[in-house]
């Protein structure tokens, strides 16, 4: 299990244990994290699982692929460096302590 912290737009946070191999989106869904809608179910066909990866983690994660970059254009206030779609972040053991921040809203 890997600990991931979700920080809500209002500053509240929740840390959850996530099995290796799940996506960060699945972790949010399975732990009822408010603010991750995941309308497409993880198919990278929407932007409703958008988060801002904590600056300390940006360079530690696998780089965005073109499809994710394209979908982030539809996210609410995307940030070129920190915005990610949680459906595209597969949990690995080296993600222990990952922190992601939720946007004000998903669109």
N, CA, C and O atoms as a Tinker XYZ file with bonds, in Angstrom:
   428  protein
     1  N      0.841000   -1.189000    0.000000    73     2
     2  CA     0.000000    0.000000    0.000000    64     1     3
     3  C      0.886000    1.252000    0.000000    63     2     4     5
     4  O      1.963000    1.290000    0.595000    81     3
     5  N      0.388000    2.250000   -0.682000    73     3     6
     6  CA     1.087000    3.523000   -0.811000    64     5     7
     7  C      0.173000    4.617000   -0.270000    63     6     8     9
     8  O     -1.020000    4.634000   -0.574000    81     7
     9  N      0.717000    5.520000    0.522000    73     7    10
    10  CA    -0.074000    6.625000    1.059000    64     9    11
    11  C     -0.068000    7.789000    0.075000    63    10    12    13
    12  O      0.987000    8.246000   -0.364000    81    11
    13  N     -1.287000    8.265000   -0.267000    73    11    14
    14  CA    -1.467000    9.420000   -1.142000    64    13    15
    15  C     -2.374000   10.400000   -0.417000    63    14    16    17
    16  O     -3.384000   10.014000    0.171000    81    15
    17  N     -2.001000   11.672000   -0.469000    73    15    18
    18  CA    -2.789000   12.712000    0.179000    64    17    19
    19  C     -3.496000   13.555000   -0.873000    63    18    20    21
    20  O     -2.881000   14.053000   -1.816000    81    19
    21  N     -4.801000   13.699000   -0.685000    73    19    22
    22  CA    -5.634000   14.551000   -1.525000    64    21    23
    23  C     -5.950000   15.808000   -0.725000    63    22    24    25
    24  O     -6.487000   15.724000    0.379000    81    23
    25  N     -5.618000   16.967000   -1.277000    73    23    26
    26  CA    -5.871000   18.236000   -0.600000    64    25    27
    27  C     -7.017000   18.921000   -1.326000    63    26    28    29
    28  O     -6.916000   19.227000   -2.514000    81    27
    29  N     -8.100000   19.159000   -0.612000    73    27    30
    30  CA    -9.275000   19.809000   -1.187000    64    29    31
    31  C     -8.991000   21.280000   -1.457000    63    30    32    33
    32  O     -8.060000   21.856000   -0.893000    81    31
    33  N     -9.791000   21.876000   -2.314000    73    31    34
    34  CA    -9.627000   23.278000   -2.656000    64    33    35
    35  C     -9.706000   24.166000   -1.413000    63    34    36    37
    36  O     -9.040000   25.199000   -1.343000    81    35
    37  N    -10.527000   23.760000   -0.426000    73    35    38
    38  CA   -10.681000   24.560000    0.798000    64    37    39
    39  C     -9.552000   24.326000    1.803000    63    38    40    41
    40  O     -9.540000   24.931000    2.876000    81    39
    41  N     -8.603000   23.450000    1.459000    73    39    42
    42  CA    -7.450000   23.217000    2.329000    64    41    43
    43  C     -7.511000   21.960000    3.164000    63    42    44    45
    44  O     -6.489000   21.517000    3.689000    81    43
    45  N     -8.686000   21.376000    3.299000    73    43    46
    46  CA    -8.783000   20.120000    4.035000    64    45    47
    47  C     -8.062000   19.021000    3.277000    63    46    48    49
    48  O     -7.924000   19.091000    2.056000    81    47
    49  N     -7.607000   18.015000    3.989000    73    47    50
    50  CA    -6.892000   16.941000    3.296000    64    49    51
    51  C     -7.285000   15.579000    3.844000    63    50    52    53
    52  O     -7.768000   15.446000    4.968000    81    51
    53  N     -7.062000   14.575000    3.009000    73    51    54
    54  CA    -7.313000   13.194000    3.413000    64    53    55
    55  C     -6.202000   12.328000    2.821000    63    54    56    57
    56  O     -5.913000   12.398000    1.626000    81    55
    57  N     -5.599000   11.530000    3.656000    73    55    58
    58  CA    -4.557000   10.613000    3.220000    64    57    59
    59  C     -5.142000    9.212000    3.208000    63    58    60    61
    60  O     -5.760000    8.773000    4.178000    81    59
    61  N     -4.939000    8.515000    2.094000    73    59    62
    62  CA    -5.508000    7.176000    1.939000    64    61    63
    63  C     -4.413000    6.188000    1.560000    63    62    64    65
    64  O     -3.390000    6.560000    0.984000    81    63
    65  N     -4.645000    4.927000    1.892000    73    63    66
    66  CA    -3.756000    3.835000    1.495000    64    65    67
    67  C     -4.261000    3.283000    0.169000    63    66    68    69
    68  O     -5.443000    2.973000    0.023000    81    67
    69  N     -3.350000    3.165000   -0.795000    73    67    70
    70  CA    -3.730000    2.766000   -2.147000    64    69    71
    71  C     -2.891000    1.558000   -2.571000    63    70    72    73
    72  O     -1.667000    1.580000   -2.440000    81    71
    73  N     -3.537000    0.513000   -3.075000    73    71    74
    74  CA    -2.782000   -0.628000   -3.592000    64    73    75
    75  C     -1.980000   -0.240000   -4.837000    63    74    76    77
    76  O     -2.465000    0.508000   -5.686000    81    75
    77  N     -0.777000   -0.743000   -4.937000    73    75    78
    78  CA     0.040000   -0.540000   -6.124000    64    77    79
    79  C     -0.709000   -1.112000   -7.325000    63    78    80    81
    80  O     -1.303000   -2.187000   -7.244000    81    79
    81  N     -0.675000   -0.385000   -8.432000    73    79    82
    82  CA    -1.323000   -0.840000   -9.654000    64    81    83
    83  C     -2.620000   -0.135000   -9.962000    63    82    84    85
    84  O     -3.028000   -0.078000  -11.122000    81    83
    85  N     -3.283000    0.405000   -8.950000    73    83    86
    86  CA    -4.483000    1.203000   -9.207000    64    85    87
    87  C     -4.055000    2.560000   -9.739000    63    86    88    89
    88  O     -2.893000    2.944000   -9.614000    81    87
    89  N     -4.984000    3.276000  -10.326000    73    87    90
    90  CA    -4.694000    4.658000  -10.701000    64    89    91
    91  C     -5.033000    5.553000   -9.508000    63    90    92    93
    92  O     -5.774000    5.153000   -8.610000    81    91
    93  N     -4.494000    6.740000   -9.511000    73    91    94
    94  CA    -4.817000    7.711000   -8.457000    64    93    95
    95  C     -6.309000    8.035000   -8.518000    63    94    96    97
    96  O     -6.928000    8.285000   -7.483000    81    95
    97  N     -6.893000    8.034000   -9.719000    73    95    98
    98  CA    -8.335000    8.259000   -9.865000    64    97    99
    99  C     -9.128000    7.151000   -9.181000    63    98   100   101
   100  O    -10.106000    7.426000   -8.487000    81    99
   101  N     -8.711000    5.896000   -9.374000    73    99   102
   102  CA    -9.405000    4.781000   -8.721000    64   101   103
   103  C     -9.285000    4.887000   -7.210000    63   102   104   105
   104  O    -10.222000    4.561000   -6.481000    81   103
   105  N     -8.129000    5.343000   -6.741000    73   103   106
   106  CA    -7.938000    5.539000   -5.296000    64   105   107
   107  C     -8.915000    6.572000   -4.773000    63   106   108   109
   108  O     -9.513000    6.387000   -3.713000    81   107
   109  N     -9.080000    7.669000   -5.518000    73   107   110
   110  CA   -10.026000    8.715000   -5.102000    64   109   111
   111  C    -11.448000    8.172000   -5.101000    63   110   112   113
   112  O    -12.203000    8.386000   -4.152000    81   111
   113  N    -11.803000    7.479000   -6.155000    73   111   114
   114  CA   -13.155000    6.911000   -6.264000    64   113   115
   115  C    -13.420000    5.920000   -5.135000    63   114   116   117
   116  O    -14.463000    5.987000   -4.484000    81   115
   117  N    -12.497000    5.012000   -4.901000    73   115   118
   118  CA   -12.686000    3.968000   -3.892000    64   117   119
   119  C    -12.720000    4.519000   -2.468000    63   118   120   121
   120  O    -13.242000    3.872000   -1.560000    81   119
   121  N    -12.163000    5.712000   -2.278000    73   119   122
   122  CA   -12.128000    6.322000   -0.946000    64   121   123
   123  C    -13.056000    7.528000   -0.826000    63   122   124   125
   124  O    -12.947000    8.320000    0.110000    81   123
   125  N    -13.965000    7.656000   -1.783000    73   123   126
   126  CA   -14.982000    8.720000   -1.755000    64   125   127
   127  C    -14.390000   10.113000   -1.584000    63   126   128   129
   128  O    -14.892000   10.919000   -0.801000    81   127
   129  N    -13.312000   10.388000   -2.327000    73   127   130
   130  CA   -12.705000   11.712000   -2.283000    64   129   131
   131  C    -13.576000   12.670000   -3.092000    63   130   132   133
   132  O    -13.734000   12.509000   -4.302000    81   131
   133  N    -14.132000   13.654000   -2.418000    73   131   134
   134  CA   -14.971000   14.647000   -3.103000    64   133   135
   135  C    -14.103000   15.483000   -4.036000    63   134   136   137
   136  O    -12.983000   15.862000   -3.695000    81   135
   137  N    -14.642000   15.763000   -5.217000    73   135   138
   138  CA   -13.935000   16.617000   -6.158000    64   137   139
   139  C    -13.293000   15.877000   -7.311000    63   138   140   141
   140  O    -12.810000   16.506000   -8.252000    81   139
   141  N    -13.276000   14.561000   -7.259000    73   139   142
   142  CA   -12.812000   13.750000   -8.386000    64   141   143
   143  C    -14.056000   13.080000   -8.951000    63   142   144   145
   144  O    -14.578000   12.135000   -8.361000    81   143
   145  N    -14.533000   13.570000  -10.100000    73   143   146
   146  CA   -15.765000   13.042000  -10.685000    64   145   147
   147  C    -15.521000   11.832000  -11.570000    63   146   148   149
   148  O    -16.300000   10.879000  -11.541000    81   147
   149  N    -14.455000   11.856000  -12.354000    73   147   150
   150  CA   -14.072000   10.728000  -13.211000    64   149   151
   151  C    -15.229000   10.247000  -14.080000    63   150   152   153
   152  O    -15.559000    9.061000  -14.096000    81   151
   153  N    -15.835000   11.179000  -14.798000    73   151   154
   154  CA   -17.004000   10.861000  -15.618000    64   153   155
   155  C    -16.755000    9.772000  -16.654000    63   154   156   157
   156  O    -17.667000    9.000000  -16.952000    81   155
   157  N    -15.556000    9.687000  -17.209000    73   155   158
   158  CA   -15.292000    8.694000  -18.261000    64   157   159
   159  C    -14.810000    7.372000  -17.686000    63   158   160   161
   160  O    -14.554000    6.431000  -18.439000    81   159
   161  N    -14.684000    7.283000  -16.385000    73   159   162
   162  CA   -14.284000    6.031000  -15.759000    64   161   163
   163  C    -12.817000    5.668000  -15.903000    63   162   164   165
   164  O    -12.429000    4.532000  -15.631000    81   163
   165  N    -12.000000    6.619000  -16.328000    73   163   166
   166  CA   -10.574000    6.367000  -16.418000    64   165   167
   167  C    -10.065000    6.139000  -17.826000    63   166   168   169
   168  O     -8.959000    5.629000  -18.006000    81   167
   169  N    -10.848000    6.506000  -18.827000    73   167   170
   170  CA   -10.475000    6.273000  -20.228000    64   169   171
   171  C     -9.707000    7.438000  -20.852000    63   170   172   173
   172  O     -9.425000    7.417000  -22.050000    81   171
   173  N     -9.370000    8.437000  -20.069000    73   171   174
   174  CA    -8.689000    9.632000  -20.566000    64   173   175
   175  C     -9.516000   10.291000  -21.674000    63   174   176   177
   176  O     -8.985000   10.726000  -22.695000    81   175
   177  N    -10.831000   10.349000  -21.440000    73   175   178
   178  CA   -11.747000   10.922000  -22.421000    64   177   179
   179  C    -12.485000   12.132000  -21.868000    63   178   180   181
   180  O    -13.431000   12.621000  -22.486000    81   179
   181  N    -12.059000   12.616000  -20.714000    73   179   182
   182  CA   -12.637000   13.821000  -20.127000    64   181   183
   183  C    -11.550000   14.445000  -19.256000    63   182   184   185
   184  O    -10.407000   13.990000  -19.267000    81   183
   185  N    -11.896000   15.458000  -18.523000    73   183   186
   186  CA   -10.897000   16.078000  -17.635000    64   185   187
   187  C    -11.414000   16.193000  -16.209000    63   186   188   189
   188  O    -10.949000   17.038000  -15.444000    81   187
   189  N    -12.373000   15.350000  -15.849000    73   187   190
   190  CA   -13.024000   15.481000  -14.549000    64   189   191
   191  C    -12.306000   14.757000  -13.407000    63   190   192   193
   192  O    -12.864000   14.576000  -12.324000    81   191
   193  N    -11.075000   14.352000  -13.662000    73   191   194
   194  CA   -10.250000   13.802000  -12.575000    64   193   195
   195  C     -8.962000   14.620000  -12.456000    63   194   196   197
   196  O     -7.936000   14.126000  -11.989000    81   195
   197  N     -9.039000   15.863000  -12.882000    73   195   198
   198  CA    -7.905000   16.791000  -12.896000    64   197   199
   199  C     -7.462000   17.138000  -11.477000    63   198   200   201
   200  O     -8.286000   17.375000  -10.594000    81   199
   201  N     -6.148000   17.162000  -11.279000    73   199   202
   202  CA    -5.551000   17.626000  -10.021000    64   201   203
   203  C     -4.283000   18.406000  -10.343000    63   202   204   205
   204  O     -3.777000   18.380000  -11.465000    81   203
   205  N     -3.790000   19.093000   -9.331000    73   203   206
   206  CA    -2.485000   19.740000   -9.395000    64   205   207
   207  C     -1.544000   18.912000   -8.526000    63   206   208   209
   208  O     -1.747000   18.790000   -7.318000    81   207
   209  N     -0.530000   18.352000   -9.141000    73   207   210
   210  CA     0.455000   17.567000   -8.405000    64   209   211
   211  C      1.336000   18.525000   -7.617000    63   210   212   213
   212  O      1.794000   19.534000   -8.153000    81   211
   213  N      1.572000   18.216000   -6.354000    73   211   214
   214  CA     2.441000   19.039000   -5.525000    64   213   215
   215  C      3.792000   19.215000   -6.226000    63   214   216   217
   216  O      4.335000   18.270000   -6.798000    81   215
   217  N      4.314000   20.422000   -6.172000    73   215   218
   218  CA     5.557000   20.760000   -6.872000    64   217   219
   219  C      6.683000   19.767000   -6.578000    63   218   220   221
   220  O      7.472000   19.452000   -7.469000    81   219
   221  N      6.766000   19.279000   -5.364000    73   219   222
   222  CA     7.828000   18.337000   -5.000000    64   221   223
   223  C      7.738000   17.023000   -5.779000    63   222   224   225
   224  O      8.714000   16.276000   -5.840000    81   223
   225  N      6.589000   16.736000   -6.368000    73   223   226
   226  CA     6.364000   15.465000   -7.060000    64   225   227
   227  C      6.355000   15.571000   -8.573000    63   226   228   229
   228  O      6.426000   14.546000   -9.251000    81   227
   229  N      6.271000   16.760000   -9.122000    73   227   230
   230  CA     6.102000   16.926000  -10.565000    64   229   231
   231  C      7.148000   16.156000  -11.370000    63   230   232   233
   232  O      6.796000   15.434000  -12.303000    81   231
   233  N      8.392000   16.296000  -11.032000    73   231   234
   234  CA     9.462000   15.662000  -11.802000    64   233   235
   235  C      9.700000   14.201000  -11.442000    63   234   236   237
   236  O     10.522000   13.534000  -12.071000    81   235
   237  N      8.994000   13.699000  -10.440000    73   235   238
   238  CA     9.159000   12.309000  -10.013000    64   237   239
   239  C      8.169000   11.368000  -10.701000    63   238   240   241
   240  O      8.325000   10.148000  -10.648000    81   239
   241  N      7.161000   11.934000  -11.340000    73   239   242
   242  CA     6.124000   11.127000  -11.972000    64   241   243
   243  C      6.428000   10.904000  -13.450000    63   242   244   245
   244  O      7.168000   11.666000  -14.072000    81   243
   245  N      5.850000    9.859000  -13.987000    73   243   246
   246  CA     5.969000    9.587000  -15.409000    64   245   247
   247  C      5.447000   10.797000  -16.181000    63   246   248   249
   248  O      4.446000   11.399000  -15.794000    81   247
   249  N      6.121000   11.147000  -17.266000    73   247   250
   250  CA     5.729000   12.310000  -18.073000    64   249   251
   251  C      4.343000   12.118000  -18.686000    63   250   252   253
   252  O      3.899000   10.994000  -18.921000    81   251
   253  N      3.675000   13.236000  -18.937000    73   251   254
   254  CA     2.372000   13.210000  -19.598000    64   253   255
   255  C      2.540000   12.716000  -21.030000    63   254   256   257
   256  O      3.508000   13.050000  -21.714000    81   255
   257  N      1.577000   11.916000  -21.463000    73   255   258
   258  CA     1.520000   11.533000  -22.868000    64   257   259
   259  C      0.631000   12.537000  -23.599000    63   258   260   261
   260  O     -0.088000   13.310000  -22.966000    81   259
   261  N      0.680000   12.526000  -24.910000    73   259   262
   262  CA    -0.036000   13.517000  -25.724000    64   261   263
   263  C     -1.540000   13.536000  -25.445000    63   262   264   265
   264  O     -2.143000   14.607000  -25.377000    81   263
   265  N     -2.143000   12.368000  -25.284000    73   263   266
   266  CA    -3.593000   12.312000  -25.047000    64   265   267
   267  C     -3.953000   13.022000  -23.741000    63   266   268   269
   268  O     -4.938000   13.758000  -23.690000    81   267
   269  N     -3.175000   12.811000  -22.702000    73   267   270
   270  CA    -3.440000   13.486000  -21.425000    64   269   271
   271  C     -3.276000   14.998000  -21.583000    63   270   272   273
   272  O     -4.104000   15.772000  -21.102000    81   271
   273  N     -2.218000   15.407000  -22.250000    73   271   274
   274  CA    -1.985000   16.834000  -22.479000    64   273   275
   275  C     -3.162000   17.450000  -23.225000    63   274   276   277
   276  O     -3.614000   18.543000  -22.883000    81   275
   277  N     -3.656000   16.751000  -24.239000    73   275   278
   278  CA    -4.806000   17.255000  -25.012000    64   277   279
   279  C     -6.045000   17.388000  -24.131000    63   278   280   281
   280  O     -6.750000   18.394000  -24.214000    81   279
   281  N     -6.322000   16.396000  -23.295000    73   279   282
   282  CA    -7.520000   16.440000  -22.442000    64   281   283
   283  C     -7.404000   17.514000  -21.372000    63   282   284   285
   284  O     -8.416000   18.081000  -20.960000    81   283
   285  N     -6.197000   17.804000  -20.916000    73   283   286
   286  CA    -6.026000   18.842000  -19.893000    64   285   287
   287  C     -6.424000   20.227000  -20.395000    63   286   288   289
   288  O     -6.683000   21.125000  -19.594000    81   287
   289  N     -6.474000   20.405000  -21.702000    73   287   290
   290  CA    -6.927000   21.685000  -22.253000    64   289   291
   291  C     -8.371000   21.977000  -21.869000    63   290   292   293
   292  O     -8.791000   23.134000  -21.871000    81   291
   293  N     -9.140000   20.934000  -21.539000    73   291   294
   294  CA   -10.544000   21.083000  -21.167000    64   293   295
   295  C    -10.747000   21.190000  -19.653000    63   294   296   297
   296  O    -11.874000   21.373000  -19.192000    81   295
   297  N     -9.685000   21.080000  -18.893000    73   295   298
   298  CA    -9.780000   21.139000  -17.424000    64   297   299
   299  C     -9.987000   22.570000  -16.953000    63   298   300   301
   300  O     -9.706000   23.525000  -17.678000    81   299
   301  N    -10.481000   22.704000  -15.728000    73   299   302
   302  CA   -10.668000   24.015000  -15.114000    64   301   303
   303  C     -9.311000   24.548000  -14.672000    63   302   304   305
   304  O     -8.634000   23.937000  -13.845000    81   303
   305  N     -8.923000   25.681000  -15.224000    73   303   306
   306  CA    -7.677000   26.372000  -14.874000    64   305   307
   307  C     -6.465000   25.434000  -14.827000    63   306   308   309
   308  O     -5.821000   25.301000  -13.787000    81   307
   309  N     -6.158000   24.789000  -15.952000    73   307   310
   310  CA    -5.000000   23.894000  -15.962000    64   309   311
   311  C     -3.687000   24.661000  -15.807000    63   310   312   313
   312  O     -3.561000   25.809000  -16.233000    81   311
   313  N     -2.741000   24.007000  -15.201000    73   311   314
   314  CA    -1.391000   24.542000  -15.031000    64   313   315
   315  C     -0.465000   23.647000  -15.861000    63   314   316   317
   316  O     -0.457000   22.429000  -15.687000    81   315
   317  N      0.298000   24.241000  -16.743000    73   315   318
   318  CA     1.125000   23.464000  -17.663000    64   317   319
   319  C      2.050000   22.488000  -16.942000    63   318   320   321
   320  O      2.279000   21.378000  -17.423000    81   319
   321  N      2.569000   22.887000  -15.819000    73   319   322
   322  CA     3.536000   22.042000  -15.100000    64   321   323
   323  C      2.877000   21.074000  -14.116000    63   322   324   325
   324  O      3.257000   19.904000  -14.062000    81   323
   325  N      1.912000   21.534000  -13.351000    73   323   326
   326  CA     1.397000   20.725000  -12.241000    64   325   327
   327  C      0.100000   19.970000  -12.527000    63   326   328   329
   328  O     -0.235000   19.047000  -11.784000    81   327
   329  N     -0.633000   20.326000  -13.565000    73   327   330
   330  CA    -1.902000   19.652000  -13.835000    64   329   331
   331  C     -1.680000   18.250000  -14.375000    63   330   332   333
   332  O     -0.858000   18.020000  -15.261000    81   331
   333  N     -2.437000   17.328000  -13.813000    73   331   334
   334  CA    -2.434000   15.939000  -14.285000    64   333   335
   335  C     -3.848000   15.392000  -14.206000    63   334   336   337
   336  O     -4.677000   15.886000  -13.441000    81   335
   337  N     -4.114000   14.366000  -15.008000    73   335   338
   338  CA    -5.347000   13.602000  -14.896000    64   337   339
   339  C     -5.023000   12.375000  -14.059000    63   338   340   341
   340  O     -4.122000   11.605000  -14.393000    81   339
   341  N     -5.756000   12.197000  -12.977000    73   339   342
   342  CA    -5.437000   11.112000  -12.057000    64   341   343
   343  C     -5.645000    9.733000  -12.668000    63   342   344   345
   344  O     -5.067000    8.752000  -12.198000    81   343
   345  N     -6.462000    9.650000  -13.710000    73   343   346
   346  CA    -6.647000    8.352000  -14.372000    64   345   347
   347  C     -5.378000    7.901000  -15.079000    63   346   348   349
   348  O     -5.229000    6.720000  -15.391000    81   347
   349  N     -4.467000    8.826000  -15.332000    73   347   350
   350  CA    -3.232000    8.505000  -16.044000    64   349   351
   351  C     -2.047000    8.287000  -15.108000    63   350   352   353
   352  O     -0.926000    8.060000  -15.563000    81   351
   353  N     -2.291000    8.355000  -13.822000    73   351   354
   354  CA    -1.231000    8.155000  -12.832000    64   353   355
   355  C     -1.411000    6.801000  -12.157000    63   354   356   357
   356  O     -2.201000    6.670000  -11.222000    81   355
   357  N     -0.682000    5.795000  -12.627000    73   355   358
   358  CA    -0.723000    4.465000  -12.021000    64   357   359
   359  C      0.168000    4.465000  -10.785000    63   358   360   361
   360  O      1.316000    4.906000  -10.832000    81   359
   361  N     -0.369000    3.972000   -9.694000    73   359   362
   362  CA     0.341000    3.973000   -8.418000    64   361   363
   363  C      1.473000    2.943000   -8.435000    63   362   364   365
   364  O      1.274000    1.771000   -8.753000    81   363
   365  N      2.660000    3.423000   -8.081000    73   363   366
   366  CA     3.847000    2.580000   -7.964000    64   365   367
   367  C      4.405000    2.758000   -6.550000    63   366   368   369
   368  O      4.063000    3.729000   -5.874000    81   367
   369  N      5.252000    1.844000   -6.097000    73   367   370
   370  CA     5.807000    1.970000   -4.752000    64   369   371
   371  C      6.560000    3.284000   -4.516000    63   370   372   373
   372  O      6.585000    3.785000   -3.392000    81   371
   373  N      7.169000    3.843000   -5.558000    73   371   374
   374  CA     7.926000    5.087000   -5.371000    64   373   375
   375  C      7.033000    6.320000   -5.278000    63   374   376   377
   376  O      7.538000    7.440000   -5.198000    81   375
   377  N      5.714000    6.132000   -5.288000    73   375   378
   378  CA     4.783000    7.251000   -5.122000    64   377   379
   379  C      4.365000    7.439000   -3.657000    63   378   380   381
   380  O      3.469000    8.232000   -3.366000    81   379
   381  N      5.002000    6.724000   -2.749000    73   379   382
   382  CA     4.691000    6.858000   -1.318000    64   381   383
   383  C      4.796000    8.323000   -0.911000    63   382   384   385
   384  O      5.841000    8.951000   -1.074000    81   383
   385  N      3.685000    8.863000   -0.371000    73   383   386
   386  CA     3.667000   10.241000    0.096000    64   385   387
   387  C      3.227000   11.259000   -0.940000    63   386   388   389
   388  O      3.267000   12.461000   -0.678000    81   387
   389  N      2.805000   10.799000   -2.121000    73   387   390
   390  CA     2.337000   11.711000   -3.169000    64   389   391
   391  C      1.256000   12.633000   -2.625000    63   390   392   393
   392  O      0.373000   12.205000   -1.882000    81   391
   393  N      1.338000   13.914000   -3.007000    73   391   394
   394  CA     0.334000   14.901000   -2.617000    64   393   395
   395  C     -0.236000   15.517000   -3.889000    63   394   396   397
   396  O      0.505000   15.996000   -4.748000    81   395
   397  N     -1.573000   15.499000   -3.997000    73   395   398
   398  CA    -2.247000   16.154000   -5.108000    64   397   399
   399  C     -3.280000   17.123000   -4.557000    63   398   400   401
   400  O     -3.903000   16.870000   -3.526000    81   399
   401  N     -3.449000   18.229000   -5.255000    73   399   402
   402  CA    -4.400000   19.255000   -4.839000    64   401   403
   403  C     -5.544000   19.313000   -5.846000    63   402   404   405
   404  O     -5.329000   19.289000   -7.057000    81   403
   405  N     -6.753000   19.389000   -5.324000    73   403   406
   406  CA    -7.931000   19.429000   -6.169000    64   405   407
   407  C     -8.239000   20.842000   -6.641000    63   406   408   409
   408  O     -8.068000   21.794000   -5.880000    81   407
   409  N     -8.687000   20.995000   -7.873000    73   407   410
   410  CA    -9.073000   22.316000   -8.351000    64   409   411
   411  C    -10.378000   22.774000   -7.691000    63   410   412   413
   412  O    -11.050000   22.003000   -7.006000    81   411
   413  N    -10.710000   24.020000   -7.910000    73   411   414
   414  CA   -11.949000   24.556000   -7.346000    64   413   415
   415  C    -13.163000   23.779000   -7.835000    63   414   416   417
   416  O    -14.119000   23.571000   -7.088000    81   415
   417  N    -13.119000   23.348000   -9.109000    73   415   418
   418  CA   -14.213000   22.558000   -9.671000    64   417   419
   419  C    -13.689000   21.750000  -10.845000    63   418   420   421
   420  O    -12.604000   22.018000  -11.363000    81   419
   421  N    -14.458000   20.772000  -11.256000    73   419   422
   422  CA   -14.162000   19.973000  -12.450000    64   421   423
   423  C    -15.146000   20.390000  -13.536000    63   422   424   425
   424  O    -16.304000   20.702000  -13.257000    81   423
   425  N    -14.671000   20.390000  -14.774000    73   423   426
   426  CA   -15.583000   20.708000  -15.887000    64   425   427
   427  C    -15.450000   19.690000  -16.990000    63   426   428
   428  O    -16.136000   19.789000  -18.008000    81   427
